[in-house]
Amino acid sequence: MDIPDFTLPEFQKLAINLGQIGRAHPEVGETDTDKILRNLIGRSLLCLPLLIADRPLMDVGSGVGIPGLILALARPELKVILLEPKVRCHGIIRWLANKFTDLNNLKTLETTLQKVDFDSYPHLQVTSRASLDWSRLLDYLPPASQPIIRWSSPDLPLKNIKIKTYLLRVTVDFQNVCQVFTWAGGEKLFHVKQKEWKKYPDINYEIITVPGDNVA
């Protein structure tokens, strides 16, 4: 998946609307359109090359729709499920989504991760910008859910995790916007994405663990 320009009109429109609620909602925390475009929308788009093109995406702890709503706008062919337990956030997601008449690939679930019926959502890929740690994600997500992509930092602590997949730290830099992710996926998927990432000079990764490792 290529990375679109974060200054495209649809993202400008979203940034303006996010700016209207920025002070009242810590999920946004900004009112300046340019900062929202760069820090929220631009960084969300950077995870696109880490995804699989034809798998539904569940955004866990989506808040007001970051990054899930942004990714749904960027890729109309991608089915995106926003998982968020807070009622007030769902009202904002609906308000934002209604600004875009052709946003038909978005679904919201008002529940927690541990209450999701994953039989209804097989073979998901997952993003999480929220504060859910790896141990909780790996406890509740079925093994078929991959890749799992979590917003990260270079010094992210990883403790007491039994790894059944490859776990990578991936840095993506595009249009002078940079974001670090942690990425989990099986061996076959890892090798597929490894080949794809060679097309992107601004994607760098390091292998943190391989299947069977235990992070103590």
Contacts in CASP RR format, 6 or more apart in sequence:
PFRMAT RR
TARGET T0000
AUTHOR 0000-0000-0000
METHOD contacts of the structure
MODEL  1
MDIPDFTLPEFQKLAINLGQIGRAHPEVGETDTDKILRNLIGRSLLCLPL
LIADRPLMDVGSGVGIPGLILALARPELKVILLEPKVRCHGIIRWLANKF
TDLNNLKTLETTLQKVDFDSYPHLQVTSRASLDWSRLLDYLPPASQPIIR
WSSPDLPLKNIKIKTYLLRVTVDFQNVCQVFTWAGGEKLFHVKQKEWKKY
PDINYEIITVPGDNVA
1 48 0 8 1.000
1 49 0 8 1.000
1 51 0 8 1.000
1 53 0 8 1.000
1 75 0 8 1.000
2 48 0 8 1.000
2 49 0 8 1.000
3 45 0 8 1.000
3 46 0 8 1.000
3 48 0 8 1.000
3 49 0 8 1.000
3 172 0 8 1.000
3 174 0 8 1.000
4 11 0 8 1.000
4 45 0 8 1.000
4 48 0 8 1.000
4 74 0 8 1.000
5 175 0 8 1.000
6 37 0 8 1.000
6 38 0 8 1.000
6 41 0 8 1.000
6 42 0 8 1.000
6 45 0 8 1.000
6 175 0 8 1.000
6 177 0 8 1.000
7 37 0 8 1.000
10 73 0 8 1.000
10 100 0 8 1.000
11 37 0 8 1.000
11 41 0 8 1.000
11 42 0 8 1.000
11 70 0 8 1.000
11 73 0 8 1.000
12 33 0 8 1.000
12 37 0 8 1.000
13 99 0 8 1.000
13 100 0 8 1.000
14 41 0 8 1.000
14 69 0 8 1.000
14 70 0 8 1.000
14 73 0 8 1.000
14 96 0 8 1.000
14 99 0 8 1.000
14 100 0 8 1.000
15 33 0 8 1.000
15 34 0 8 1.000
15 36 0 8 1.000
15 37 0 8 1.000
15 40 0 8 1.000
15 41 0 8 1.000
16 33 0 8 1.000
17 95 0 8 1.000
17 96 0 8 1.000
17 99 0 8 1.000
18 28 0 8 1.000
18 30 0 8 1.000
18 36 0 8 1.000
18 40 0 8 1.000
18 64 0 8 1.000
18 96 0 8 1.000
19 28 0 8 1.000
19 30 0 8 1.000
19 31 0 8 1.000
19 32 0 8 1.000
19 33 0 8 1.000
19 36 0 8 1.000
20 31 0 8 1.000
21 28 0 8 1.000
21 64 0 8 1.000
21 92 0 8 1.000
22 28 0 8 1.000
22 29 0 8 1.000
22 30 0 8 1.000
22 31 0 8 1.000
23 29 0 8 1.000
23 31 0 8 1.000
25 64 0 8 1.000
25 92 0 8 1.000
27 63 0 8 1.000
27 64 0 8 1.000
27 65 0 8 1.000
27 66 0 8 1.000
27 89 0 8 1.000
28 36 0 8 1.000
28 40 0 8 1.000
28 64 0 8 1.000
28 66 0 8 1.000
30 36 0 8 1.000
30 39 0 8 1.000
30 40 0 8 1.000
38 177 0 8 1.000
40 66 0 8 1.000
40 70 0 8 1.000
41 70 0 8 1.000
42 70 0 8 1.000
42 175 0 8 1.000
42 177 0 8 1.000
43 67 0 8 1.000
43 177 0 8 1.000
43 178 0 8 1.000
43 179 0 8 1.000
44 66 0 8 1.000
44 67 0 8 1.000
44 68 0 8 1.000
44 70 0 8 1.000
44 71 0 8 1.000
44 129 0 8 1.000
45 67 0 8 1.000
45 70 0 8 1.000
45 71 0 8 1.000
45 74 0 8 1.000
45 174 0 8 1.000
46 172 0 8 1.000
46 173 0 8 1.000
46 174 0 8 1.000
46 177 0 8 1.000
46 178 0 8 1.000
46 179 0 8 1.000
46 181 0 8 1.000
47 67 0 8 1.000
47 71 0 8 1.000
47 127 0 8 1.000
47 149 0 8 1.000
47 172 0 8 1.000
47 179 0 8 1.000
47 181 0 8 1.000
48 71 0 8 1.000
48 74 0 8 1.000
48 75 0 8 1.000
49 172 0 8 1.000
49 196 0 8 1.000
49 197 0 8 1.000
49 200 0 8 1.000
49 203 0 8 1.000
50 147 0 8 1.000
50 149 0 8 1.000
50 170 0 8 1.000
50 172 0 8 1.000
50 181 0 8 1.000
50 183 0 8 1.000
50 193 0 8 1.000
51 57 0 8 1.000
51 71 0 8 1.000
51 78 0 8 1.000
51 125 0 8 1.000
51 127 0 8 1.000
51 147 0 8 1.000
51 149 0 8 1.000
52 125 0 8 1.000
52 147 0 8 1.000
52 189 0 8 1.000
53 77 0 8 1.000
53 78 0 8 1.000
55 123 0 8 1.000
55 124 0 8 1.000
55 125 0 8 1.000
56 78 0 8 1.000
56 79 0 8 1.000
56 80 0 8 1.000
56 81 0 8 1.000
56 121 0 8 1.000
56 123 0 8 1.000
56 124 0 8 1.000
56 125 0 8 1.000
57 68 0 8 1.000
57 71 0 8 1.000
57 78 0 8 1.000
57 79 0 8 1.000
57 80 0 8 1.000
57 81 0 8 1.000
57 124 0 8 1.000
57 125 0 8 1.000
57 126 0 8 1.000
57 127 0 8 1.000
58 80 0 8 1.000
58 81 0 8 1.000
58 83 0 8 1.000
58 121 0 8 1.000
58 124 0 8 1.000
58 125 0 8 1.000
58 126 0 8 1.000
58 127 0 8 1.000
58 145 0 8 1.000
59 65 0 8 1.000
59 67 0 8 1.000
59 68 0 8 1.000
59 71 0 8 1.000
59 80 0 8 1.000
59 81 0 8 1.000
59 82 0 8 1.000
59 83 0 8 1.000
59 126 0 8 1.000
59 127 0 8 1.000
59 128 0 8 1.000
59 129 0 8 1.000
60 83 0 8 1.000
60 113 0 8 1.000
60 126 0 8 1.000
60 127 0 8 1.000
60 128 0 8 1.000
60 130 0 8 1.000
60 132 0 8 1.000
60 137 0 8 1.000
61 82 0 8 1.000
61 83 0 8 1.000
61 84 0 8 1.000
61 85 0 8 1.000
61 113 0 8 1.000
61 128 0 8 1.000
61 129 0 8 1.000
61 130 0 8 1.000
61 132 0 8 1.000
62 68 0 8 1.000
62 69 0 8 1.000
62 82 0 8 1.000
62 83 0 8 1.000
62 84 0 8 1.000
62 89 0 8 1.000
62 93 0 8 1.000
62 108 0 8 1.000
62 129 0 8 1.000
62 130 0 8 1.000
63 82 0 8 1.000
63 84 0 8 1.000
63 86 0 8 1.000
63 89 0 8 1.000
63 93 0 8 1.000
63 130 0 8 1.000
64 89 0 8 1.000
64 92 0 8 1.000
64 93 0 8 1.000
64 96 0 8 1.000
65 82 0 8 1.000
65 84 0 8 1.000
65 89 0 8 1.000
65 92 0 8 1.000
65 93 0 8 1.000
65 96 0 8 1.000
66 129 0 8 1.000
67 127 0 8 1.000
67 129 0 8 1.000
68 80 0 8 1.000
68 82 0 8 1.000
68 127 0 8 1.000
69 80 0 8 1.000
69 82 0 8 1.000
69 93 0 8 1.000
69 96 0 8 1.000
69 97 0 8 1.000
69 106 0 8 1.000
71 78 0 8 1.000
71 80 0 8 1.000
71 127 0 8 1.000
72 78 0 8 1.000
72 80 0 8 1.000
72 103 0 8 1.000
72 105 0 8 1.000
72 106 0 8 1.000
73 100 0 8 1.000
73 103 0 8 1.000
75 105 0 8 1.000
76 102 0 8 1.000
76 103 0 8 1.000
76 104 0 8 1.000
76 105 0 8 1.000
77 105 0 8 1.000
78 105 0 8 1.000
79 105 0 8 1.000
79 107 0 8 1.000
80 105 0 8 1.000
80 106 0 8 1.000
80 107 0 8 1.000
81 107 0 8 1.000
81 108 0 8 1.000
81 109 0 8 1.000
81 121 0 8 1.000
81 124 0 8 1.000
82 93 0 8 1.000
82 106 0 8 1.000
82 107 0 8 1.000
82 108 0 8 1.000
82 109 0 8 1.000
83 109 0 8 1.000
83 111 0 8 1.000
83 112 0 8 1.000
83 113 0 8 1.000
83 116 0 8 1.000
84 90 0 8 1.000
84 93 0 8 1.000
84 108 0 8 1.000
84 109 0 8 1.000
84 110 0 8 1.000
85 110 0 8 1.000
85 111 0 8 1.000
85 112 0 8 1.000
87 110 0 8 1.000
90 108 0 8 1.000
90 110 0 8 1.000
93 108 0 8 1.000
94 108 0 8 1.000
97 103 0 8 1.000
97 106 0 8 1.000
109 116 0 8 1.000
113 132 0 8 1.000
113 136 0 8 1.000
113 137 0 8 1.000
113 140 0 8 1.000
113 141 0 8 1.000
114 140 0 8 1.000
116 140 0 8 1.000
118 124 0 8 1.000
118 141 0 8 1.000
118 142 0 8 1.000
118 145 0 8 1.000
122 144 0 8 1.000
123 144 0 8 1.000
123 145 0 8 1.000
124 141 0 8 1.000
124 144 0 8 1.000
124 145 0 8 1.000
125 145 0 8 1.000
125 146 0 8 1.000
125 147 0 8 1.000
125 148 0 8 1.000
125 149 0 8 1.000
126 137 0 8 1.000
126 141 0 8 1.000
126 145 0 8 1.000
126 146 0 8 1.000
126 147 0 8 1.000
126 148 0 8 1.000
126 149 0 8 1.000
127 148 0 8 1.000
127 149 0 8 1.000
127 150 0 8 1.000
128 137 0 8 1.000
128 148 0 8 1.000
128 149 0 8 1.000
128 150 0 8 1.000
128 151 0 8 1.000
129 150 0 8 1.000
129 151 0 8 1.000
132 150 0 8 1.000
134 150 0 8 1.000
134 158 0 8 1.000
134 161 0 8 1.000
134 167 0 8 1.000
134 182 0 8 1.000
134 184 0 8 1.000
135 159 0 8 1.000
135 160 0 8 1.000
135 161 0 8 1.000
137 148 0 8 1.000
137 150 0 8 1.000
138 148 0 8 1.000
138 161 0 8 1.000
138 162 0 8 1.000
138 164 0 8 1.000
138 184 0 8 1.000
141 148 0 8 1.000
143 164 0 8 1.000
146 165 0 8 1.000
146 184 0 8 1.000
146 185 0 8 1.000
146 186 0 8 1.000
146 189 0 8 1.000
147 183 0 8 1.000
147 184 0 8 1.000
147 185 0 8 1.000
147 189 0 8 1.000
147 193 0 8 1.000
148 183 0 8 1.000
148 184 0 8 1.000
148 185 0 8 1.000
149 181 0 8 1.000
149 182 0 8 1.000
149 183 0 8 1.000
149 184 0 8 1.000
150 181 0 8 1.000
150 182 0 8 1.000
150 183 0 8 1.000
151 179 0 8 1.000
151 180 0 8 1.000
151 181 0 8 1.000
152 169 0 8 1.000
152 180 0 8 1.000
152 181 0 8 1.000
152 182 0 8 1.000
153 180 0 8 1.000
154 169 0 8 1.000
154 171 0 8 1.000
154 180 0 8 1.000
156 169 0 8 1.000
156 180 0 8 1.000
156 182 0 8 1.000
158 167 0 8 1.000
158 182 0 8 1.000
158 208 0 8 1.000
158 209 0 8 1.000
158 215 0 8 1.000
159 215 0 8 1.000
159 216 0 8 1.000
160 215 0 8 1.000
160 216 0 8 1.000
161 167 0 8 1.000
161 214 0 8 1.000
161 215 0 8 1.000
162 212 0 8 1.000
162 214 0 8 1.000
163 184 0 8 1.000
163 209 0 8 1.000
163 210 0 8 1.000
163 211 0 8 1.000
163 212 0 8 1.000
163 213 0 8 1.000
163 214 0 8 1.000
163 215 0 8 1.000
164 211 0 8 1.000
164 212 0 8 1.000
165 184 0 8 1.000
165 185 0 8 1.000
165 186 0 8 1.000
165 187 0 8 1.000
165 190 0 8 1.000
165 211 0 8 1.000
166 183 0 8 1.000
166 184 0 8 1.000
166 185 0 8 1.000
166 186 0 8 1.000
166 187 0 8 1.000
166 190 0 8 1.000
166 207 0 8 1.000
166 209 0 8 1.000
166 210 0 8 1.000
166 211 0 8 1.000
167 182 0 8 1.000
167 183 0 8 1.000
167 184 0 8 1.000
167 185 0 8 1.000
167 207 0 8 1.000
167 208 0 8 1.000
167 209 0 8 1.000
167 213 0 8 1.000
168 182 0 8 1.000
168 183 0 8 1.000
168 184 0 8 1.000
168 190 0 8 1.000
168 205 0 8 1.000
168 206 0 8 1.000
168 207 0 8 1.000
168 208 0 8 1.000
169 180 0 8 1.000
169 181 0 8 1.000
169 182 0 8 1.000
169 183 0 8 1.000
169 205 0 8 1.000
169 206 0 8 1.000
169 208 0 8 1.000
170 180 0 8 1.000
170 181 0 8 1.000
170 182 0 8 1.000
170 183 0 8 1.000
170 203 0 8 1.000
170 204 0 8 1.000
170 205 0 8 1.000
171 178 0 8 1.000
171 179 0 8 1.000
171 180 0 8 1.000
171 181 0 8 1.000
171 203 0 8 1.000
171 204 0 8 1.000
171 205 0 8 1.000
172 178 0 8 1.000
172 179 0 8 1.000
172 181 0 8 1.000
172 200 0 8 1.000
172 202 0 8 1.000
172 203 0 8 1.000
173 202 0 8 1.000
173 203 0 8 1.000
174 202 0 8 1.000
182 208 0 8 1.000
183 193 0 8 1.000
183 205 0 8 1.000
186 211 0 8 1.000
187 211 0 8 1.000
197 203 0 8 1.000
197 205 0 8 1.000
208 215 0 8 1.000
209 215 0 8 1.000
END
